[in-house]
Amino acid sequence: MQSILGDCGVEIVTVSDLRPDIESPEETGTSFQENAALKAMYFAEATGHVCIADDSGLEVDYLRGAPGVYSSRYAGTDGDDAANNRKLLAAMQGVPQEHRGAQFRTVICLAIPGQIMLMAEGVVRGRILECPQGTGGFGYDPLFFFPAFDRSFAEVPGEEKARVSHRGKALRKLKVDIPSLIHILENRHNN
C-alpha cells in the first residue's frame, strides 16, 4: 500500500499505530464489497481518520465462485492456509485443465467516519494447479498458476507479483481518485 499510495501526499499508518487495542470486526458480508465497506467504516469510526480496508479472496470457476468471501476460512478455521489448500485440491480432484479457471479478487474501500468515499476492485485471472508449486507468497498462491509468468504466484518474487496482483490493481485504481478526494476533504474541513 505504501509503495503504491505513498506519493499521493498522505501519510499512511496502520490501525494498530492509532489504536493498538482495537479488534477487527466480524466479516458478516456476503460479498467482497460488503466486507470491505464494513471494515473501512468500522475502523474509520473507531479511529476518527480516513481508513482504507480491503476484502479479497479466490473465486474458482468450477466451484461457481467458491471459496469467494470465505477464502480465508474455507476449511473452517480462519487463516489455516494448508487446510484451505487441501480442501481446494480435494474439490478440484479430477477436474480437467480447461475447467480449472480461477481469479483472485480484491475490493478496497476508503471511508471517513460515517461515509464511504471510494471503492475500487482488482482481479487477476489464472488457473488452479493440481498440486502446490513454490514456497513463497501466502494463502492459495502455491495453487494459483499465472499464465503470463508461466508459474504459480508462490514462485514469483513479491515485487513482481505486486505489479500484476489483484490488490495492486485495486490500489492503482483507488489512487486515481485520491487527489480529488483530498481536495473535497480539505474543503469540508475549511468550511
Secondary structure, DSSP 8 states (H G I E B T S, - for coil): -HHHHGGGS-----HHHH-TT--------SSHHHHHHHHHHHHHHHHSS-EEEEEEEEEETTTTT-BGGGGGGTTSSTT-HHHHHHHHHHHHTT--GGG-EEEEEEEEEEEETTEEEEEEEEEEEEEE-SS---S-SSTTGGGEEETTTTEEGGGS-HHHHHHHSHHHHHHHHHHHHHHHHHHHHHHHHH-
